[in-house]
Amino acid sequence: MGLIQDKLYLISNYVITGIRLFFRRCLVRWAGWGMLLPVLAQAADYQIGFLAYRGEARARTEWQPVLDDLNRALPAHRFDGVFLTQQQLNQQLAEGRLDFVVTNPAHYVLSRHQGLNWLASWLDPRFGSARESVAGTLLVRADSGLTASHQLSGRRVGAVHEQAFGGYLLVAEQLRRRGVALASVDLQFRGYPVDALIYLLRDGALDAAMVPACTLEQMTEEGLVNPADFRALLVQADTPCVRSTPLYPGWSFAAVDSRDETLLRDITQALLAMKQQDRPLWGAPIRLDEVEQLLRNWQPDAGEAPTWQMLRRVLLGYWQWLAGLMLVLLVIALHHVRVTRLLLRRTDERDRLHGLIQSREQELARARQATLLGEMATGLAHELNQPLSAIQAYAQAGELMTSEQSSREVFNHIVGETERGADIIRRFRQWASQPLPGPEAFAPQALCRELAERLTPRANAAGVRLDVRTDQGTLLSVQPAVEQILSNLLGNSLDAFERRQRGGHVLLCAVQEEDGWRLTVEDDAGGVSPVVIEALGHTLPASRIHGMGIGLLVSYRLARRLGGKLTLANVDEGTRSELFLPKEH
């Protein structure tokens, strides 16, 4: 209920203050009327903000006599009080809603950037001195085992606010001087009013409490607590109230910004004239050197605090966020380490596989080279065997001939066989070393007819009819390689007819299918041995049957390099050689 009343009171104060500001602006606008200005300028309402560290109701009871005395001393003006916590005072000062403030010296020093002008110092009747009237008390439960300040490590210690003077800073300074690190204490700022700290301590929610001096005595007089339930630590010299710190300057009455000097003088005189039981309540302003020095150790706004203290405040105020940030950074670091280890592992594995692949490729290259050399050696031996045998036979026959004409014919045969052997070697070099050119589009029909025209004289001489049947269209491949394959296949067929010394028929076809072209050479020259068909693609045939030797091997290799396939099959009385070339390779 008290919290709701405080909020309702604040809302009503905001509304009233807004209405007053409106009328003030109206007064300024009407000031030009001349006659009303002297009268209206003398009457104004002023807001005085009081620090209510024990709550609004208690502060109103304590400070209402001061307001009444001011209103009686200055009847031309009206002074209203608002009783706020330290945060609320700061907010209203920042918003310019207060004309005067009554607060502790630490709050005054911290708020001097608001343009405060100190008019008088409060003389606490219990101490009677403006310089020595504020202190702090460190309370524990009477039945607790806490007897010394160093025992507070790890204990729950309550305070109202981190800028509270008697309720935190004074006691914290004494603990620091005695070597007690506040970082080792479970420090809890519970907010205003300070009475709540006494109740929390009594009920066991706290192990110790930092409160302004005389708070326990006031609550005892009001019948709120039993003083026997509490005990003070760090007790100083005997005073009207038990305290744990030295005495510091008391509260201040300060004006906000620069007001009319006549008004400030009248207010100061009225304050200094206030008495209680023939004792003055306000005195002249005093220096706050001790307070400023104390704040330099704790508040960065009042001076340059040590770096470790600033760091401690940051850690205490934002430890949850810092812990979360450290956790996130730890997760990121662990993930980075894991990714780095996986990357190194995969890099090593990649290097190992790369070396293994290179080794296998070198072995495969050597195997291919050995196979190629073996095929070339076998092919050369097979192909050159006939030219060399023929040369030998012609040379032996030439020794027996006496006619010049006969000798010339023999030499011509020898030259022809020599050229044939050179052509065989040339084809081997081309097959083994020269790379294939890039694929180009060409018409298979034109290629087949060109080959037929080139071989027609030889076919006619052997009594062979050469027919061509082709489809229209284009083929994307290497034309010289396709031409060499077809030329070898046609040459093999004609060789077979020449050996059999009888005529026949050779059919060259080019058919376009859905997935490529099928080129066939079909003859009726008697067929080939199944051994040749089975050995095709594995090794060179051991014997030259049907006129097929290294030329067939070259054709088979070229077909594979073109992405196609060359097959042989016996049909009826002849052989069907079929070359299939796909559309894309």
Buried (B, 14 or more C-beta within 10 A) or exposed (E): EEEEEBEEBBEEBEEBBEEBEEEEEEBEEEEEEEEEBEEBEEEBBBBBBBBBBBBBBBBBEBBEEBBEBBBEBBEEBBBBBBBBBBEBBBEBBEEEBBBBBBBBBBBBBBBBEBEBBBBBBBBBEEBEBBBBBBBBBBBBBEEBEBEEBEBBEEBBBBBBBBBBBBBBBBBBBBBBEEEBEBEEBBBBBBBBBBBBBBBBBBEEBBBBBBBBBBBBBBBBEEEEBEEEBBBBBBEBEEBEBBBBBBBBBBBBBBBBEEBEEEBBEBBBEBBBEBEEEEEBBBBEBBEBEBBBEBBBBBBEEBBEBEEEBEEBBEEBEEEEEEEEEEEEEEEEEEEEEEEEEEEEEEEEEEEEEEEEEEEEEEEEEEEEEEEEEEBBEBBBEBBBEBBBEBBEBBEEBBEEEEEEEEBEBBEEBBEBBBEBBEEBEEBBEEBEEEEEEEBEEBBBBEBBBEBBEEBEEBBEEBEBEBEBEBEEEEBBBBBBBBBBBBBBBBBBBBBBBBBBEEBBBBBBBBBBEEEBBBBBBBBBBBBBBEEBBEBBBEEBBEEBBBBBBBBBBBBBBBBEBBBBBBBBEBEEEBBBBBBBBBBEE
